Amino acid sequence: MSGWTEGKPFGVLKSGPRDSFVVTLAEGRRIETTTIDRFEEVVRRAQCLATETDLAVKVLPMTAREYIAFAGIRASDLAASPEAEADLRKLTVETLRTAMVDAPDQATRAEARDLLKSMGEIASSST
Protein backbone atom coordinates (compact mmCIF):
# COMPACT_ATOMS: atom_id res chain seq x y z
CA MET A 1 0.00 0.00 0.00
CA SER A 2 1.17 3.47 -0.59
CA GLY A 3 0.88 6.49 1.57
CA TRP A 4 -1.64 9.00 2.63
CA THR A 5 -3.32 11.79 0.76
CA GLU A 6 -3.41 15.01 2.76
CA GLY A 7 -3.57 13.00 5.97
CA LYS A 8 -6.30 10.66 4.71
CA PRO A 9 -5.79 6.98 4.01
CA PHE A 10 -5.27 6.21 0.34
CA GLY A 11 -3.59 3.04 -0.87
CA VAL A 12 -2.70 1.67 -4.28
CA LEU A 13 -1.15 -1.69 -5.03
CA LYS A 14 1.12 -1.68 -8.06
CA SER A 15 -0.43 -3.52 -11.01
CA GLY A 16 1.29 -6.61 -12.33
CA PRO A 17 1.55 -8.14 -15.79
CA ARG A 18 -1.21 -10.69 -15.16
CA ASP A 19 -3.74 -8.28 -13.68
CA SER A 20 -7.03 -8.03 -15.57
CA PHE A 21 -9.24 -6.09 -13.16
CA VAL A 22 -8.99 -3.15 -10.80
CA VAL A 23 -11.21 -2.85 -7.73
CA THR A 24 -11.72 0.29 -5.69
CA LEU A 25 -12.71 0.04 -2.03
CA ALA A 26 -13.93 2.86 0.20
CA GLU A 27 -14.11 2.05 3.90
CA GLY A 28 -13.76 -1.63 2.96
CA ARG A 29 -16.75 -1.64 0.58
CA ARG A 30 -16.36 -2.21 -3.13
CA ILE A 31 -17.39 0.92 -5.02
CA GLU A 32 -16.02 0.12 -8.47
CA THR A 33 -14.75 -2.77 -10.53
CA THR A 34 -13.38 -2.28 -14.02
CA THR A 35 -10.72 -3.54 -16.39
CA ILE A 36 -7.02 -2.98 -15.79
CA ASP A 37 -6.62 -0.78 -18.87
CA ARG A 38 -8.40 1.95 -16.87
CA PHE A 39 -6.01 1.65 -13.90
CA GLU A 40 -4.53 5.17 -14.04
CA GLU A 41 -7.98 6.73 -14.42
CA VAL A 42 -9.27 4.74 -11.43
CA VAL A 43 -6.28 5.78 -9.31
CA ARG A 44 -6.91 9.46 -10.11
CA ARG A 45 -10.61 9.20 -9.19
CA ALA A 46 -9.86 7.26 -6.02
CA GLN A 47 -7.24 9.80 -4.97
CA CYS A 48 -9.76 12.63 -5.47
CA LEU A 49 -12.31 10.72 -3.40
CA ALA A 50 -9.80 10.24 -0.58
CA THR A 51 -8.82 13.91 -0.72
CA GLU A 52 -12.39 15.24 -0.77
CA THR A 53 -13.84 12.94 1.90
CA ASP A 54 -12.86 11.26 5.14
CA LEU A 55 -13.04 7.82 3.51
CA ALA A 56 -10.18 5.32 3.49
CA VAL A 57 -9.78 4.45 -0.20
CA LYS A 58 -7.81 1.55 -1.69
CA VAL A 59 -7.16 0.57 -5.30
CA LEU A 60 -6.46 -3.13 -5.85
CA PRO A 61 -5.39 -4.59 -9.20
CA MET A 62 -6.29 -8.28 -9.52
CA THR A 63 -5.79 -11.24 -11.82
CA ALA A 64 -8.90 -12.98 -13.11
CA ARG A 65 -8.43 -15.75 -10.53
CA GLU A 66 -8.04 -13.25 -7.69
CA TYR A 67 -11.15 -11.36 -8.75
CA ILE A 68 -13.23 -14.54 -8.99
CA ALA A 69 -12.18 -15.46 -5.44
CA PHE A 70 -12.64 -11.89 -4.18
CA ALA A 71 -16.12 -11.60 -5.67
CA GLY A 72 -17.11 -15.06 -4.43
CA ILE A 73 -18.09 -16.17 -7.93
CA ARG A 74 -18.85 -19.87 -8.35
CA ALA A 75 -19.25 -21.72 -11.63
CA SER A 76 -22.87 -22.40 -10.67
CA ASP A 77 -23.43 -18.62 -10.52
CA LEU A 78 -22.41 -18.28 -14.16
CA ALA A 79 -24.56 -20.94 -15.79
CA ALA A 80 -28.25 -21.54 -15.33
CA SER A 81 -28.31 -24.93 -17.07
CA PRO A 82 -25.89 -27.68 -18.04
CA GLU A 83 -26.19 -26.54 -21.66
CA ALA A 84 -25.34 -22.96 -20.74
CA GLU A 85 -22.41 -24.17 -18.63
CA ALA A 86 -21.11 -26.26 -21.54
CA ASP A 87 -21.44 -23.27 -23.88
CA LEU A 88 -19.62 -21.04 -21.40
CA ARG A 89 -16.82 -23.59 -21.00
CA LYS A 90 -16.48 -23.92 -24.79
CA LEU A 91 -16.28 -20.14 -25.20
CA THR A 92 -13.76 -19.90 -22.35
CA VAL A 93 -11.55 -22.61 -23.83
CA GLU A 94 -11.68 -21.01 -27.30
CA THR A 95 -10.81 -17.60 -25.86
CA LEU A 96 -7.93 -18.98 -23.79
CA ARG A 97 -6.55 -20.97 -26.72
CA THR A 98 -6.60 -17.81 -28.86
CA ALA A 99 -4.91 -15.82 -26.07
CA MET A 100 -2.30 -18.54 -25.60
CA VAL A 101 -1.25 -18.13 -29.23
CA ASP A 102 -2.07 -14.54 -30.17
CA ALA A 103 -1.59 -12.48 -26.98
CA PRO A 104 1.15 -9.88 -27.47
CA ASP A 105 2.85 -10.51 -24.12
CA GLN A 106 4.31 -13.64 -22.59
CA ALA A 107 2.57 -13.17 -19.22
CA THR A 108 -0.89 -13.28 -20.79
CA ARG A 109 0.03 -16.33 -22.89
CA ALA A 110 1.35 -18.06 -19.75
CA GLU A 111 -1.80 -17.30 -17.75
CA ALA A 112 -3.99 -18.62 -20.58
CA ARG A 113 -1.90 -21.82 -20.67
CA ASP A 114 -2.10 -22.21 -16.88
CA LEU A 115 -5.87 -21.77 -16.90
CA LEU A 116 -6.27 -24.31 -19.70
CA LYS A 117 -4.13 -26.76 -17.70
CA SER A 118 -6.22 -26.18 -14.58
CA MET A 119 -9.36 -26.86 -16.63
CA GLY A 120 -7.86 -30.13 -17.90
CA GLU A 121 -7.87 -28.88 -21.50
CA ILE A 122 -4.14 -29.36 -22.05
CA ALA A 123 -1.82 -31.87 -20.45
CA SER A 124 0.66 -30.74 -17.82
CA SER A 125 4.24 -31.41 -18.82
CA SER A 126 6.03 -33.78 -16.50
CA THR A 127 9.54 -32.95 -15.39
Backbone as CSV, one residue per row, in Angstrom:
resi,resn,N_x,N_y,N_z,CA_x,CA_y,CA_z,C_x,C_y,C_z
1,MET,0.846,-1.165,0.000,0.000,0.000,0.000,0.888,1.221,0.000
2,SER,0.343,2.277,-0.534,1.170,3.475,-0.592,0.477,4.659,0.041
3,GLY,1.087,5.177,1.026,0.879,6.486,1.573,-0.471,6.960,2.023
4,TRP,-0.490,8.259,2.146,-1.643,8.995,2.630,-1.822,10.186,1.720
5,THR,-3.038,10.623,1.570,-3.318,11.793,0.764,-3.835,12.881,1.691
6,GLU,-3.047,13.907,1.878,-3.412,15.015,2.762,-3.936,14.507,4.099
7,GLY,-3.219,13.537,4.672,-3.574,13.002,5.972,-4.688,11.978,5.970
8,LYS,-5.203,11.628,4.794,-6.301,10.665,4.709,-5.785,9.375,4.077
9,PRO,-6.297,8.251,4.530,-5.794,6.982,4.006,-6.137,6.787,2.531
10,PHE,-5.109,6.480,1.765,-5.265,6.208,0.336,-4.184,5.224,-0.053
11,GLY,-4.572,4.051,-0.519,-3.588,3.043,-0.875,-3.792,2.513,-2.274
12,VAL,-2.683,2.227,-2.929,-2.701,1.673,-4.279,-1.675,0.542,-4.334
13,LEU,-2.104,-0.619,-4.750,-1.155,-1.688,-5.031,-0.693,-1.539,-6.476
14,LYS,0.570,-1.757,-6.713,1.121,-1.684,-8.060,0.516,-2.803,-8.906
15,SER,0.138,-2.479,-10.142,-0.426,-3.516,-11.011,0.690,-4.394,-11.557
16,GLY,0.337,-5.654,-11.797,1.292,-6.613,-12.327,0.912,-7.034,-13.730
17,PRO,1.778,-7.781,-14.385,1.548,-8.142,-15.794,0.352,-9.067,-16.009
18,ARG,-0.076,-9.774,-15.002,-1.210,-10.688,-15.161,-2.531,-10.097,-14.682
19,ASP,-2.515,-8.880,-14.184,-3.744,-8.280,-13.679,-4.706,-7.977,-14.822
20,SER,-5.986,-8.260,-14.584,-7.033,-8.026,-15.570,-8.082,-7.043,-15.075
21,PHE,-8.205,-6.919,-13.761,-9.242,-6.089,-13.158,-8.624,-5.121,-12.165
22,VAL,-9.370,-4.061,-11.861,-8.993,-3.147,-10.797,-10.245,-2.867,-9.979
23,VAL,-10.103,-3.032,-8.663,-11.211,-2.854,-7.727,-10.887,-1.685,-6.814
24,THR,-11.874,-0.828,-6.611,-11.718,0.293,-5.694,-12.594,0.042,-4.467
25,LEU,-11.991,0.180,-3.297,-12.710,0.036,-2.033,-12.719,1.375,-1.312
26,ALA,-13.842,1.690,-0.679,-13.935,2.859,0.201,-14.498,2.363,1.516
27,GLU,-13.717,2.550,2.572,-14.105,2.047,3.899,-14.400,0.550,3.850
28,GLY,-13.636,-0.177,3.039,-13.763,-1.628,2.957,-14.886,-2.130,2.070
29,ARG,-15.640,-1.231,1.463,-16.746,-1.636,0.579,-16.355,-1.372,-0.864
30,ARG,-16.674,-2.349,-1.704,-16.358,-2.209,-3.126,-17.250,-1.126,-3.736
31,ILE,-16.619,-0.145,-4.373,-17.395,0.918,-5.019,-17.233,0.906,-6.532
32,GLU,-16.223,0.189,-7.026,-16.024,0.116,-8.469,-15.189,-1.094,-8.817
33,THR,-15.552,-1.706,-9.930,-14.750,-2.768,-10.529,-14.709,-2.489,-12.019
34,THR,-13.518,-2.505,-12.589,-13.384,-2.276,-14.020,-12.150,-3.023,-14.519
35,THR,-11.856,-2.849,-15.783,-10.720,-3.543,-16.392,-9.413,-2.785,-16.143
36,ILE,-8.326,-3.513,-16.165,-7.015,-2.984,-15.790,-6.542,-1.875,-16.731
37,ASP,-7.045,-1.826,-17.945,-6.618,-0.776,-18.867,-7.053,0.617,-18.390
38,ARG,-7.947,0.674,-17.422,-8.404,1.949,-16.868,-7.744,2.245,-15.519
39,PHE,-6.663,1.553,-15.205,-6.008,1.649,-13.899,-5.662,3.087,-13.518
40,GLU,-4.963,3.802,-14.377,-4.530,5.169,-14.044,-5.723,6.082,-13.793
41,GLU,-6.756,5.943,-14.601,-7.984,6.729,-14.417,-8.632,6.427,-13.065
42,VAL,-8.679,5.152,-12.714,-9.266,4.737,-11.435,-8.457,5.296,-10.269
43,VAL,-7.140,5.249,-10.377,-6.279,5.779,-9.312,-6.537,7.273,-9.118
44,ARG,-6.645,8.012,-10.221,-6.910,9.459,-10.106,-8.246,9.728,-9.413
45,ARG,-9.294,9.000,-9.819,-10.608,9.201,-9.194,-10.583,8.820,-7.723
46,ALA,-9.926,7.722,-7.413,-9.856,7.263,-6.021,-9.086,8.264,-5.166
47,GLN,-8.029,8.812,-5.712,-7.240,9.799,-4.968,-8.080,11.059,-4.701
48,CYS,-8.861,11.480,-5.680,-9.760,12.627,-5.474,-10.779,12.316,-4.385
49,LEU,-11.332,11.113,-4.412,-12.312,10.721,-3.395,-11.689,10.762,-2.004
50,ALA,-10.483,10.242,-1.882,-9.804,10.242,-0.580,-9.504,11.664,-0.120
51,THR,-9.154,12.527,-1.049,-8.824,13.914,-0.716,-10.063,14.699,-0.296
52,GLU,-11.171,14.455,-0.982,-12.389,15.242,-0.770,-13.289,14.713,0.338
53,THR,-13.001,13.545,0.859,-13.845,12.943,1.900,-12.974,12.458,3.048
54,ASP,-13.599,11.874,4.036,-12.864,11.256,5.141,-12.784,9.742,4.963
55,LEU,-13.024,9.257,3.759,-13.045,7.822,3.514,-11.643,7.267,3.293
56,ALA,-11.404,6.064,3.805,-10.183,5.323,3.486,-10.422,4.647,2.136
57,VAL,-9.586,4.945,1.160,-9.779,4.450,-0.204,-8.583,3.598,-0.612
58,LYS,-8.874,2.449,-1.225,-7.814,1.549,-1.692,-8.108,1.133,-3.125
59,VAL,-7.056,1.026,-3.923,-7.163,0.575,-5.304,-6.375,-0.731,-5.414
60,LEU,-7.063,-1.799,-5.828,-6.462,-3.135,-5.849,-6.521,-3.753,-7.246
61,PRO,-5.394,-3.848,-7.942,-5.385,-4.591,-9.202,-5.441,-6.087,-8.903
62,MET,-6.124,-6.852,-9.766,-6.290,-8.285,-9.521,-6.217,-9.081,-10.820
63,THR,-5.710,-10.304,-10.693,-5.793,-11.238,-11.816,-7.237,-11.741,-11.890
64,ALA,-7.545,-12.422,-12.968,-8.897,-12.981,-13.106,-9.192,-13.946,-11.960
65,ARG,-8.234,-14.784,-11.632,-8.435,-15.753,-10.535,-8.665,-15.036,-9.202
66,GLU,-7.876,-14.000,-8.932,-8.042,-13.252,-7.686,-9.414,-12.596,-7.620
67,TYR,-9.849,-12.026,-8.753,-11.149,-11.364,-8.750,-12.286,-12.366,-8.539
68,ILE,-12.200,-13.508,-9.176,-13.229,-14.542,-8.994,-13.332,-14.930,-7.525
69,ALA,-12.183,-15.119,-6.875,-12.183,-15.459,-5.443,-12.694,-14.286,-4.608
70,PHE,-12.233,-13.082,-4.910,-12.640,-11.887,-4.181,-14.149,-11.669,-4.267
71,ALA,-14.691,-11.842,-5.454,-16.117,-11.605,-5.673,-16.991,-12.778,-5.227
72,GLY,-16.352,-13.893,-4.871,-17.115,-15.060,-4.428,-17.908,-15.705,-5.549
73,ILE,-17.395,-15.603,-6.769,-18.093,-16.167,-7.930,-17.854,-17.674,-7.980
74,ARG,-18.932,-18.402,-8.176,-18.854,-19.866,-8.353,-19.304,-20.194,-9.764
75,ALA,-18.847,-21.313,-10.287,-19.253,-21.725,-11.634,-20.774,-21.818,-11.729
76,SER,-21.407,-22.265,-10.662,-22.865,-22.400,-10.673,-23.565,-21.045,-10.775
77,ASP,-22.864,-19.967,-10.391,-23.433,-18.619,-10.525,-23.444,-18.162,-11.981
78,LEU,-22.584,-18.746,-12.787,-22.407,-18.284,-14.155,-23.291,-18.997,-15.167
79,ALA,-23.793,-20.154,-14.834,-24.559,-20.941,-15.794,-25.857,-21.434,-15.168
80,ALA,-26.951,-21.162,-15.851,-28.252,-21.545,-15.326,-28.612,-22.986,-15.667
81,SER,-27.969,-23.559,-16.648,-28.306,-24.926,-17.071,-27.033,-25.639,-17.496
82,PRO,-27.081,-26.958,-17.557,-25.894,-27.682,-18.037,-25.497,-27.263,-19.461
83,GLU,-26.481,-26.969,-20.294,-26.186,-26.535,-21.665,-25.462,-25.186,-21.663
84,ALA,-25.967,-24.270,-20.833,-25.335,-22.955,-20.743,-23.924,-23.072,-20.177
85,GLU,-23.736,-23.952,-19.205,-22.408,-24.166,-18.630,-21.457,-24.732,-19.675
86,ALA,-21.941,-25.678,-20.479,-21.114,-26.255,-21.540,-20.752,-25.200,-22.577
87,ASP,-21.711,-24.349,-22.928,-21.445,-23.269,-23.884,-20.421,-22.292,-23.327
88,LEU,-20.556,-21.954,-22.043,-19.617,-21.040,-21.403,-18.219,-21.643,-21.363
89,ARG,-18.124,-22.916,-21.032,-16.816,-23.586,-20.999,-16.186,-23.588,-22.395
90,LYS,-16.992,-23.890,-23.419,-16.480,-23.919,-24.793,-15.950,-22.546,-25.186
91,LEU,-16.705,-21.495,-24.890,-16.278,-20.140,-25.199,-15.003,-19.771,-24.441
92,THR,-14.943,-20.176,-23.173,-13.761,-19.898,-22.354,-12.530,-20.587,-22.924
93,VAL,-12.667,-21.854,-23.276,-11.547,-22.610,-23.833,-11.090,-21.995,-25.150
94,GLU,-12.041,-21.639,-26.023,-11.680,-21.013,-27.298,-10.938,-19.695,-27.079
95,THR,-11.437,-18.892,-26.148,-10.812,-17.601,-25.856,-9.404,-17.785,-25.299
96,LEU,-9.250,-18.735,-24.375,-7.929,-18.982,-23.788,-6.957,-19.550,-24.815
97,ARG,-7.430,-20.421,-25.685,-6.550,-20.970,-26.725,-6.073,-19.848,-27.664
98,THR,-6.973,-18.947,-28.015,-6.597,-17.814,-28.857,-5.577,-16.936,-28.131
99,ALA,-5.834,-16.646,-26.855,-4.907,-15.818,-26.070,-3.549,-16.493,-25.935
100,MET,-3.550,-17.804,-25.783,-2.298,-18.539,-25.600,-1.402,-18.405,-26.837
101,VAL,-2.010,-18.235,-27.987,-1.250,-18.135,-29.230,-1.041,-16.680,-29.662
102,ASP,-2.087,-15.867,-29.554,-2.065,-14.541,-30.166,-1.782,-13.375,-29.222
103,ALA,-1.798,-13.604,-27.914,-1.590,-12.482,-26.983,-0.211,-11.864,-27.215
104,PRO,-0.125,-10.535,-27.169,1.152,-9.884,-27.466,2.223,-10.046,-26.389
105,ASP,1.817,-10.388,-25.161,2.847,-10.506,-24.123,2.880,-11.915,-23.534
106,GLN,4.060,-12.294,-23.121,4.307,-13.640,-22.588,3.482,-13.924,-21.336
107,ALA,3.309,-12.948,-20.467,2.575,-13.172,-19.216,1.127,-13.581,-19.486
108,THR,0.490,-12.943,-20.447,-0.892,-13.282,-20.794,-0.956,-14.670,-21.406
109,ARG,-0.011,-14.987,-22.289,0.028,-16.331,-22.887,0.226,-17.389,-21.808
110,ALA,1.092,-17.107,-20.829,1.352,-18.059,-19.745,0.116,-18.252,-18.874
111,GLU,-0.590,-17.165,-18.575,-1.801,-17.296,-17.755,-2.867,-18.093,-18.489
112,ALA,-3.012,-17.857,-19.791,-3.985,-18.622,-20.584,-3.632,-20.108,-20.551
113,ARG,-2.345,-20.419,-20.725,-1.895,-21.818,-20.675,-2.178,-22.436,-19.303
114,ASP,-1.869,-21.701,-18.233,-2.100,-22.213,-16.878,-3.580,-22.472,-16.618
115,LEU,-4.427,-21.566,-17.084,-5.871,-21.765,-16.900,-6.371,-22.977,-17.686
116,LEU,-5.884,-23.140,-18.913,-6.271,-24.313,-19.702,-5.813,-25.602,-19.025
117,LYS,-4.610,-25.593,-18.449,-4.128,-26.757,-17.701,-5.030,-27.040,-16.508
118,SER,-5.391,-25.991,-15.769,-6.221,-26.182,-14.578,-7.610,-26.677,-14.941
119,MET,-8.046,-26.393,-16.158,-9.361,-26.859,-16.629,-9.272,-28.271,-17.220
120,GLY,-8.038,-28.809,-17.329,-7.861,-30.134,-17.898,-7.937,-30.145,-19.422
121,GLU,-7.765,-28.991,-20.044,-7.872,-28.876,-21.498,-6.547,-29.152,-22.211
122,ILE,-5.441,-28.978,-21.502,-4.135,-29.359,-22.046,-3.374,-30.111,-20.964
123,ALA,-2.559,-31.020,-21.392,-1.823,-31.866,-20.453,-0.706,-31.067,-19.790
124,SER,-0.474,-31.328,-18.524,0.656,-30.743,-17.820,1.895,-31.490,-18.230
125,SER,2.980,-30.749,-18.461,4.235,-31.411,-18.824,4.878,-31.974,-17.570
126,SER,5.378,-33.175,-17.663,6.031,-33.782,-16.498,7.521,-33.515,-16.597
127,THR,8.096,-33.252,-15.423,9.541,-32.952,-15.394,10.286,-34.033,-14.681
